[in-house]
Amino acid sequence: MKWNEFLKPDWRKIVVFIILFIVASYFYGRAEVEELRYLPECGPSLVIGFPFKFLRRVECAPGWGKSGYYWKYNYLLFDLIFWYLLSCFIIWIYDKFKKRR
């Protein structure tokens, strides 16, 4: 199999990619809460993204003005690339075992 065939999108790769990205980002992000040591007036922050944490929600005490959502767009891009490559690998393994039967 050549690289362009391996990386070429089809409906199966896209479906697996979307499922993996949403499930991993949402459920892993919900389970991980980080303390912000550099902002003692803020409570724990919720981070979303796996393996790269691309979104952070920070809740601070009223009047501090630091609450909100903080995006790391390069981490989001890396996350998308990681999950797409993993979905390509899963479909490749599936097709390989399917041909053996």
KEVEX-280194 format. One record per atom (N, C-alpha, C, O, CB): residue in three letters; x, y, z. Coordinates in steps of 0.2 Angstrom, whole numbers, plus 2048, in hexadecimal, padded with zeros to 3 digits. Glycine has a CB too. Layout:
% KEVEX-280194
ALAXYZ...
This chain:
% KEVEX-280194
MET8047FA800MET800800800MET804806800MET809807804MET7FB800806LYS80380B7FCLYS8068117FBLYS804816800LYS7FE816803LYS8068147F4TRP80881B802TRP806820806TRP800824804TRP7FB826808TRP80C825808ASN7FF8267FEASN7F982A7FCASN7F38267FCASN7EE8297FDASN7FA82C7F4GLU7F381F7FBGLU7EE81B7FCGLU7EC81A804GLU7E681A806GLU7EF8147F9PHE7F181A808PHE7F081980FPHE7ED820812PHE7E981F816PHE7F7818813LEU7EF826810LEU7ED82C812LEU7E682F80FLEU7E3833811LEU7F2831812LYS7E582C809LYS7DF82E805LYS7D882D809LYS7D782880CLYS7DE82A7FEPRO7D583380APRO7CE83280EPRO7C982E80APRO7C882F804PRO7CC839810ASP7C582A80EASP7BF82780CASP7BA827812ASP7BC82A817ASP7C082080ATRP7B4825811TRP7AF826816TRP7B182281CTRP7AF825821TRP7A8824813ARG7B481D81CARG7B5819822ARG7BA81C826ARG7BA81D82CARG7B8812820LYS7C081F823LYS7C5822827LYS7C282982ALYS7C482A830LYS7CB824822ILE7BE82C826ILE7BB832829ILE7B683182FILE7B6834834ILE7B7836824VAL7B282C82EVAL7AE82A834VAL7B282883AVAL7B082A840VAL7A9824832VAL7B7823839VAL7BB82183FVAL7BF827842VAL7BF828848VAL7C081C83CPHE7C182C83DPHE7C5832840PHE7C0836844PHE7C283884APHE7C783683AILE7BA837842ILE7B583C846ILE7B483884CILE7B383C852ILE7AF83D842ILE7B283284CILE7B082E852ILE7B682F857ILE7B583085DILE7AE827851LEU7BC82D855LEU7C282D85ALEU7C483485CLEU7C5835862LEU7C882A856PHE7C3839858PHE7C584085APHE7C084285FPHE7C2845865PHE7C5845854ILE7B984185EILE7B4844863ILE7B5840869ILE7B584386FILE7AD843860VAL7B5839869VAL7B583586FVAL7BB837873VAL7BB838879VAL7B482E86DALA7C1837870ALA7C7838874ALA7C883F877ALA7C984087DALA7CD836870SER7C6844873SER7C684B875SER7C184C87BSER7C384F880SER7C584F86FTYR7BB84A87ATYR7B684C87FTYR7B7848885TYR7B784B88BTYR7AF84A87CPHE7B7841885PHE7B783D88BPHE7BE83E88FPHE7BE83E895PHE7B6836889TYR7C383E88BTYR7CA83F88FTYR7CA846892TYR7CC847897TYR7D083E88AGLY7C784B88EGLY7C7852891GLY7C3853897GLY7C485789CGLY7C585788CARG7BD84F897ARG7B985089DARG7BC84C8A3ARG7BB84E8A9ARG7B284C89BALA7C08488A2ALA7C38448A7ALA7C98488AAALA7CB8468B0ALA7C583D8A5GLU7CC84C8A7GLU7D28508A9GLU7D18578ABGLU7CE85B8A7GLU7D884F8A4VAL7D28588B1VAL7D285F8B4VAL7D88618B6VAL7DB85E8BBVAL7CC8608B9GLU7DB8678B4GLU7E18698B6GLU7E186F8BBGLU7DC8738BAGLU7E686B8B0GLU7E586F8C0GLU7E68758C4GLU7EA87A8C1GLU7EF8788BEGLU7E88738CBLEU7E88808C1LEU7ED8868BELEU7F18898C4LEU7EF88D8C8LEU7E888B8BBARG7F78868C4ARG7FB8888CAARG7FE8908C9ARG7FF8938CDARG8018848CATYR7FE8928C2TYR8008988C1TYR7FB89E8C2TYR7FC8A48C1TYR8038998BALEU7F589B8C3LEU7EF8A08C4LEU7EB89E8CALEU7E689A8CALEU7EA8A08BEPRO7EE89F8D0PRO7EB89D8D6PRO7E489F8D7PRO7E089C8DBPRO7EF89F8DCGLU7E28A58D4GLU7DB8A78D5GLU7D68A38D1GLU7D08A48D1GLU7DA8AE8D3CYS7D889F8CDCYS7D489B8C8CYS7D38948CBCYS7D78918CECYS7D789B8C1GLY7CD8918C9GLY7CC88A8CBGLY7CF8858C6GLY7D38878C2GLY7C58898CCPRO7CD87F8C7PRO7D087A8C2PRO7CD87C8BBPRO7C887E8BAPRO7CE8738C4SER7D187A8B6SER7CF87B8AFSER7CE8748ACSER7D186F8ADSER7D587F8ABLEU7C98758A7LEU7C786F8A3LEU7CB86F89DLEU7CB874899LEU7BF86E8A2VAL7CF86A89BVAL7D2869895VAL7CF864890VAL7CD85F893VAL7DA868896ILE7CF86688AILE7CC861885ILE7D1860880ILE7D586487DILE7C6864882GLY7D285987EGLY7D7857878GLY7DB85287BGLY7DE852880GLY7DB85D876PHE7DC84D876PHE7E1847878PHE7E3845871PHE7DF84486DPHE7DD84287CPRO7EA844870PRO7EF845875PRO7F284C876PRO7F684D87BPRO7F5841873PHE7EF851872PHE7F1858873PHE7EC85C876PHE7E685B873PHE7F485B86CLYS7ED85F87BLYS7E786387ELYS7E686A87BLYS7EA86E87CLYS7E9864886PHE7E186A877PHE7E1870872PHE7DC875875PHE7DB87B872PHE7DF86E86CLEU7D887487ALEU7D387887DLEU7D3878884LEU7D3873887LEU7CC87787AARG7D387E887ARG7D387E88FARG7CD884891ARG7CD88988EARG7DA881891ARG7C9881895ARG7C4886898ARG7C688889FARG7C78838A3ARG7BD883898VAL7C788E8A1VAL7C98918A7VAL7C48948AAVAL7C18998A7VAL7D08958A6GLU7C38938B1GLU7BE8978B5GLU7C289A8BAGLU7C58978BFGLU7B88928B8CYS7C18A18BACYS7C58A48C0CYS7C08A88C4CYS7BA8A88C2CYS7CA8AA8BCALA7C28AB8CAALA7BE8AE8CEALA7BC8B58CBALA7BF8B88C6ALA7C28B08D5PRO7B68B78CCPRO7B38BD8C9PRO7B88C38CAPRO7BA8C48D0PRO7AC8BF8CCGLY7B98C78C5GLY7BD8CD8C6GLY7C48CC8C3GLY7C78D18C2GLY7BD8CF8CDTRP7C68C68C2TRP7CD8C48C0TRP7CD8C58B8TRP7D28C68B5TRP7CF8BE8C2GLY7C88C48B5GLY7C78C58ADGLY7CB8C08A9GLY7CD8C18A3GLY7CA8CB8ACLYS7CD8BA8ACLYS7D18B58A8LYS7CD8AF8A6LYS7D08AA8A4LYS7D78B38ACSER7C68AF8A8SER7C28A98A6SER7C18A989FSER7C18AE89BSER7BC8A98AAGLY7C08A389CGLY7BF8A2895GLY7C289B892GLY7C4897896GLY7C18A8891TYR7C189B88CTYR7C4896888TYR7CA898884TYR7CB89D882TYR7BF893883TYR7CF893885TYR7D6895882TYR7D788F87DTYR7D888987FTYR7DB896887TRP7D8891876TRP7D988C871TRP7E188C870TRP7E4891870TRP7D588D86BLYS7E388686ELYS7EA88586BLYS7E9882865LYS7E887C864LYS7EF880870TYR7E988685FTYR7E7883859TYR7EC87F856TYR7EA87A852TYR7E6889854ASN7F3880857ASN7F887B855ASN7F7874858ASN7F886F855ASN7FF87E856TYR7F587485ETYR7F386D861TYR7ED86A85ETYR7ED86485ETYR7F286E869LEU7E886E85DLEU7E286B859LEU7E4868853LEU7E2863851LEU7DD871858LEU7E886C84FLEU7EB869849LEU7EE86284ALEU7ED85D846LEU7EF86E845PHE7F386284EPHE7F785C850PHE7F2856852PHE7F3851850PHE7FC85D855ASP7ED858856ASP7E8853858ASP7E4850852ASP7E384A852ASP7E385685DLEU7E285584ELEU7DE852848LEU7E384E843LEU7E0849841LEU7DC858844ILE7E9850843ILE7EE84B83FILE7EF845842ILE7EE84083FILE7F484F83EPHE7F0845848PHE7F183E84CPHE7EB83A84BPHE7EC83484APHE7F2840854TRP7E583C84CTRP7DF83884CTRP7DD836845TRP7DB830844TRP7D983B84FTYR7DF83A840TYR7DE838839TYR7E3832837TYR7E182D834TYR7DF83E834LEU7E9833839LEU7EE82E838LEU7EC82783BLEU7ED822838LEU7F583083ALEU7EA828841LEU7E7822845LEU7E181E841LEU7E1818841LEU7E682384CSER7DD82283FSER7D782083BSER7D981C835SER7D7817833SER7D282583ACYS7DE81F831CYS7E181C82BCYS7E481582DCYS7E381082ACYS7E6820828PHE7E8815833PHE7EB80F835PHE7E6809837PHE7E6804835PHE7EF81083BILE7E080B83AILE7DB80783CILE7D8804836ILE7D77FE836ILE7D680A841ILE7D6808831ILE7D380582BILE7D8801827ILE7D57FC824ILE7D080B827TRP7DE803827TRP7E37FF823TRP7E37F8826TRP7E47F3823TRP7EA802823ILE7E47F782DILE7E47F1831ILE7DD7ED82FILE7DE7E782EILE7E57F2838TYR7D87F082FTYR7D17ED82ETYR7D17EA827TYR7CF7E4826TYR7CB7F282FASP7D37EE822ASP7D47EC81BASP7D97E681AASP7D77E1817ASP7D57F1816LYS7DE7E681ELYS7E37E181ELYS7E07DA820LYS7E17D581DLYS7E97E3821PHE7DD7DA826PHE7DA7D4829PHE7D47D2825PHE7D37CC824PHE7D87D5830LYS7D07D7821LYS7CB7D581DLYS7CD7D1817LYS7C97CC815LYS7C77DB81BLYS7D37D3814LYS7D57CF80ELYS7D87C8810LYS7D77C480CLYS7DB7D480BARG7DA7C7816ARG7DC7C1818ARG7D77BC818ARG7D87B6817ARG7E07C181FARG7D17BE81AARG7CB7B981AARG7C97B8814ARG7C47B4813ARG7C67BC81F
